[in-house]
Structures are given as C-alpha cells and as structure tokens.
Amino acid sequence: MPTTENTSPNTPFTQNSAMHEIVKWSEIRPDWQREALKRLAAGTSFDEIDLDRLEAICVGKITDFDPLTSNDVAPQNSSSEAVAISSVSSVVGVNALASDQTLDIAKTGITIVYGDNGSGKSGYCRVLKNACRTRDEKFLILSNIDDANEPPQSAMIDFVEGSNDRAFSWSPETIQEAALAKVSIFDSRSANTHVQAENKLAYTPFPMRILQGMGDLCDALKERLDRRVDHIKAKTPLAISNHQLAHDTPAGQYLQKLSEKSDLSLLKLLCELKADEQTKLENLRNDLSQDPQKVINSLSAQKQRVQKLLTAIQILHRSVSVESFTAFQQLNQEYEASKEVSALASKQLFEASPLPEVGSATWKALWEAARTFSDDVAYPTKQFPTATPNKDRCVLCQQELSEDAVERQSKFEAFVKSTTQANELRCQNLVKERSVELKESLLAPEAVEAAFILLGDELSRSQIASDVKAWLEQANAKLSALFSNDQIPSIDAQNPIDSLNALLIELGERITQLKSVQDPEALAKLNNERRALEDRQKLANIRADVEAEISRLAEIANLKQKTKTTARAAVTKKNKELSELLITGALRSRFAREMTKLDLNANPMELKKTRDSKAQSFFRVEFVGYPGQPLGEILSEGEHRCVALAAFLAELVTSRDHSGIVFDDPMSSLDHIYRERVAKRLVEEAHHRQVVIFTHDLGFLFEVKREAESNDIAVHYQHVKRRMKTPGHVTNDLPLKAKEAPALVGALRTELKDIKGQIDTVSETKRVILVKGIIEQLREAWDQVIADFIAPVLGRFDNQIKGNSLFKLLVLTQDDVDLIKAARGRLSEGLHNSSGALNPAEVSHDNLSSEVTVIHEFIESLKKRPTQSEPRIRGL
C-alpha cells in the first residue's frame, strides 16, 4: 500500500494523499512524463504545440523540463460542477422527428417524458445517449427514411453546468462535449452491459483523472513516435525492402539480418570484389552457361598457349636479368682480352712478315680456308701445312713453296694452334653462341600482339594483357640495346610471370571443375559460388542504400527505445493502487446498499473489480458464491434489470458532482413489486440530482407520480406523440389518458370551445368522426372520475388497497350512481343498447357541452362533500 508523508496507518487515504503519492512516483518517471504530470495537476489542456514539446523532451532534443513537485499539489476538492439537461430542440434528420419541437426538461426534481410506442420519444433519448455517457456504445441513430434529401443530423442541447447556462450544437460527428459526459444514461441495452460486461467507473477522482490523462498522453506520444518510425521506414528503397539476393549467400544473409548493429566493415568486404573474384564470377557464368566439354577443350588450348607464352617470358626474363647481362659482358671482356693476347703473340711471331695484319681475323679466316682446300682437294694425303719444299705449291697462290715459305707455313700453323689463339677462338665462339641465345629469346612484335589478344580478348584479362605487353616491349628494348651498344633502358613494367602462373592455376582449376560438373554436388558447389559472387555484386550496387538504411535503423532503434517510455503499464499500475484505496471499497459497499434498497439479496451478488487497463478500473457483477457464472442467463428479466440498475446507481454515487441521470424505459420486464421499488429509488435520487425518465408505461408513471408527491418532489411532464405521420411532437402536459378527471374535463371543455361552429358545417362523415372522438373522451372522463373517486382506497395502476380509507367512499349516494349510469348509457359505444344514447350523426355541439357540464358539476359536488367526517360504519 502506498504511503506518503501525509498519511499514516490510522489516517484515511485521501485524494490529497494520492496526489502526494503521484509526486513521489513521478520522480522515477521519464522527463517528459514529469513535465506532463505537472501540467495535468494544474488542470491545463494539451494542444499540438504542447505535444510537440513533450515529444522533443522524449526524444532528447530538449533537455530542460519542468517537473511535478509537492508545491504543485493543492488540497483536492472532492466535488465538481454538476450538469443538468435543460432541453433538446431543433432536431434534424433523427429518425422522423419533427424539427420544430422542444423537449423541455426540469433542471431539478423529476421529468417524465411519456410517449406511446412509435411516438418519437426514443429518438430524443438516442440523441442524449450519443451526447452523454452510456454503457451502450454500439447503437445507430437512423435518419428519416422518408426524407429523400437526407439532411445532416443535428440538434441543440441546452444544459446547465453549475450555475452557468450552456448550449451544445450536437451532431454524430461532433467531438463530445466533456461536460455532457457527466450525464449518465440507463436503458435496456446498457443494462446488459452493466450486468454481463466489464464497466469503467462513472466517477474518477482527480488523482486518477491525472493518471488517465497521463495514459492518454502516453498513447498520443506513442502514436507520434510510431508515425516517426513509419516515416523513416517509408524511406527504405525497394532495392532493400524487395531485394533479389538469395537468403543463403553471405550478401543475402547480411541483408536479411540488417539492423542498426550491422558491421559496416563487413559490408565493405562483401561489396569490394577483388579482380580475381570478379574474373572468377565471369568465368563461372561463362563456364556454366556452355557445353562443359567444349569449354574444357577451349580452356586446354588457351592454357597451352599461356604456358608457351609464360615459357617465352621466363626465357626473356632470364635474358634481360642483371645476371645475364653481366655474364654476357664478361664474355665480351674475355673475348677482347684474348684478342689482345693473340694479337700480341702474332705481332711477335710475324713481325718480319712481308705482309701486314698477319694473324688478324681476316688472315685467320684465309688460313682456315687454305687448310680446308689443302686437306680436302690439293693434298688430301698430307696434313696441312706439311709440304715438300720446291715441289709442293701454295694452295693460295699456286706457286712452288720455297724452304722459307714452308717454314713460314709451319710458323703460321704453330701460331694458329697456339694457346692464345685457341683461347681467342673459344671466347669468340662463346660470345657468338650467347648472342644467338639472347637474340632468340626476343619476341617478335607479332608474338607480343598475339599474347595481348590471347590474354585481353580471349581470356578477358585486360590487366594481365597490358602488363605482359608493357613488359615484353620494355624487355625487348633492353635486350636490343645490349646488341646495339645503346644505353641500356630499365624495365619499369610489372613482371607478369606470377600473374601468368596464377592464370595457369586458375585455368587448370576451371578445367578440373568443368570435368566434375557431371557430379551433382560439384555442380551445386559451383552454382553456389556463382550465386554468392553475384549477390556480392548486387550488394555492391546498393551499398550506399544499405549504409543509409543502417543509419535509419539506428534512428528507429533509438525511437523505439524512447517509445518504451510511453508504455501505459506503470501508469496503469499506479492507477490500480490508487483505485484500490480511493474507489473500490466505496463502490462495492454502495452496490451492496443499492441491492438492499431494491431488495435483491435472495441470491447474494457483489460488484467485483476484474482488472485495470490503460489507467482505467473495470468491474463486473458476480454471484458471491458462484464467481464467473453468467448472470444474464440465470437471472430473470426483472432481476437482471434491477441488478443492472443497482450497479448503475452504485457507480453514480461514487461521483460527487450529482449530475443528471436519464432512464429510457427503466421498467421494461419489471412486475409491480420491482416497479414500486424502482420508483421509490428514483424519487430518492431526485432529492440531490436531476432525474429524467422516458417511458411508455402509464403504470410506472403513476407509481413515480405517487412516490414523488409523497416526498414533495416536483414532477415535470412532457408528452411526446405522433401527429399524422410525423412523430416527436411535444406538449408540456400529461396525455389525456393519464390526466385526473378535473384536468381531463377541462381539456374537453377547451376543445369544445375551439370547435364550436364546426360541427354543423363539416360533412357528415367528418362530423361522425369528430363527434365519436369527443364521445370517446367523455366516456374515458367518467372512467377517470370513478378512478379518482376510489383512488384513496385503490389508486390507478396501484396494487395496494388502503383499507383505512374505505370510509371515504361513503359520500357516494344512489343518486350519484344513477347519474353516472345514465351518463355512461348516453355515451355507450353500442348505440342500440340505450334508447338515450347519443347519435354521432345527429348530436349537436350543445349536446356535447351539456355532457361535459354534467361531469364537471358532479366532480365539483364531490369536492364539496366532507371526506374527513366520522365514518358511518363502525370499525372503518
């Protein structure tokens, strides 16, 4: 149980105590609620600007707020201004009610609105049900089906709030006037609700009204935040909301699980396909869209060509390497050095030679040619330069060789076969061989172009193709410069060997994959790889949208977190605590009292609180010993109606403002016993609030009338009736059949004055109709005279005989009886039953006036007779 500074176990829990409890509770509420509670406590209303501020505080855009404090809590006045209906007028488009009528209602006491079935009284009541408070929220107000124009439904309701006269222009679409909601309506349909359904309280103490207002603000703020969320969600592009990514690919799963916590680095990784991944995707698309064997054959041929290209590049790469150039330069240096040594040896050996350049390269070539000719042709039996002096001839000049010439040939041969000469020759051969190897490693321009086409066009490796072409051109230029003795250029291009090796591996894998496509699992794996890469590509295309969506989701998550502060749960819980302390006990106690007043305790029932929801408390009527049993199926119709009435009145008693209550045919299905109890209870309620009763039950009308007169409660009558086809015509009087004899006779005298001169001028048919109606009313007037005479003993529609008043009937004499019999005979419907009966076709205005005079004089004579004289019969 809540406790505050102002309460103790021995003091009652008052509204002021509840307000201080709300202040204490507010300290743990969200900032926007603390400011809202302050304004609710001050009784101020909230417009859109105020709600904008609360929303801004809620979402954190405004950080300063004005909280509820104990200084804002003033002692609570338990009463408020009562509301009473004054009139309902200018009704348009409601059923078929006449629009120029005014239903006047007394602001105090009891107003009885009488009308027969179909007279239009229910139309007025439906207007009040719509404008005021009723349990029956599922009813329609039909328009006039005979009016083709179907004008908008409207009415004017005048009422009094406290001492202020107010007016409300009603229509079904108009927002309900808050003051009129204090007026409560009870009818047959709301009776079912009171007994069979849960009900909210009619009265809500101020602290609970604050909590209800807080609950309404929670709903309003939640609706605003939900609209914000919906607005943000609406910005989600179709590329995300209706994406085409598969649910089982990494990219698809990323989108499926997209949230404010999604990893942006993972998104970047998924979206940025590397060159090899892009190539793999293209290959998979191509490979899986063609005949596998044809693709294998094509790839195998391409692989061989790439392998051949790679081999050529590797050879060229070795040829242009630093090591290759260094080795070649060393060979050249060794050759040059050997030439120098050989030249020196030649100079020393042939210095005295008659011819220059002996031992030179040209000479050596000539010498070798001479050797070949001698050995093969001239002297095949001898080994050059062996010769017989003065006999053999020189193979070159064909002259006989002298001894000096033979000796010179021997020296020349010795030179040629010497170490220096052999070394020179060896170095020369090495240089020639290496030069050939290096030149053979050069790729012709057409080979370079072929490589570019293979890699770029056929294999779609544009980068590798560009790298290969650039490198080959630079490598060729570098190697060519080596032979042309030009400045050796550097190679800046990317070495393509690794790329080509990777490409060969890839081609091999593709071939292997394609060879395995006949295996369903392998084929499925390839398709999965393709789909995964395709989805990553699709994700990359909407990457900016995804990043924006993650930001939106973060904003939504923040708003949803703020929306939690608009939950009603805490407000409902606090309302439950306060309702238990402020209302529940009083309401249950009052229901028990109402049941006692209506004498409905044969099967004990109680008003039981069932739940609290949305800062509202709900109750249900149940049997004390059999909770949960359906009362509506067990109780009789009369009991059902009385229990509902008890629940209705119990709720009203919890209210302190004593606003008006309206009953629409409250006596439906009630017998005379319950009728008396209900009449007494409604008259009792009229002591401190306006009571309005719509009824078509004359018996209940007289019951209320008798009870009101005995309690000095003023009764105001309104009679709603149909004229021709139009219902809803109102007169400020009782119907003729409900009037006492003097009033009824007075009405007949007035009517006769109004039609004087008409009876003799209208047609016979109209005369008969008019006269028969007057005769009928005269007959009813005599019936009422008799009813009024015996009323002291047995009133009209009264089941209680007052034996102590029997002596009052002794004033009637035989002459009176004869007078009454004669008059009733003249007014008999069966004209043949009495020779003196009035004939409607012949009766005059004077005849009718004379009959009225007879009744009037008889009534006046009765008034003059003593009624309190000593009874003439002993014991009465």
MOFEN-V130654 format. One record per run of one state. SS is the DSSP state (A for helix, B for strand, O for the rest). FROM is the first residue (numbers start at 1). TO is the last residue. If there is no record, write none. Layout:
{{SS	FROM	TO} {SS	FROM	TO}}
This chain:
{{O	1	14} {A	15	26} {O	27	30} {A	31	41} {O	42	47} {A	48	59} {O	60	69} {A	70	72} {O	73	82} {B	83	92} {O	93	101} {B	102	104} {O	105	109} {B	110	114} {O	115	120} {A	121	131} {O	132	132} {B	133	134} {O	135	153} {B	154	161} {O	162	163} {B	164	170} {O	171	178} {A	179	182} {O	183	183} {B	184	186} {O	187	187} {A	188	196} {O	197	198} {B	199	200} {O	201	205} {A	206	233} {O	234	237} {A	238	241} {O	242	249} {A	250	256} {O	257	263} {A	264	271} {O	272	274} {A	275	288} {O	289	291} {A	292	319} {O	320	321} {A	322	349} {O	350	360} {A	361	378} {O	379	392} {B	393	393} {O	394	399} {B	400	400} {O	401	402} {A	403	416} {O	417	418} {A	419	441} {O	442	444} {A	445	458} {O	459	461} {A	462	483} {O	484	496} {A	497	515} {O	516	519} {A	520	541} {O	542	542} {A	543	566} {O	567	568} {A	569	597} {O	598	604} {B	605	613} {O	614	615} {B	616	623} {O	624	630} {A	631	634} {O	635	636} {A	637	653} {O	654	660} {B	661	664} {O	665	671} {A	672	685} {O	686	690} {B	691	695} {O	696	697} {A	698	710} {O	711	714} {B	715	723} {O	724	725} {B	726	731} {O	732	735} {A	736	738} {O	739	740} {A	741	754} {O	755	763} {A	764	790} {O	791	802} {A	803	811} {O	812	813} {A	814	826} {O	827	830} {A	831	833} {O	834	844} {A	845	864} {O	865	876}}
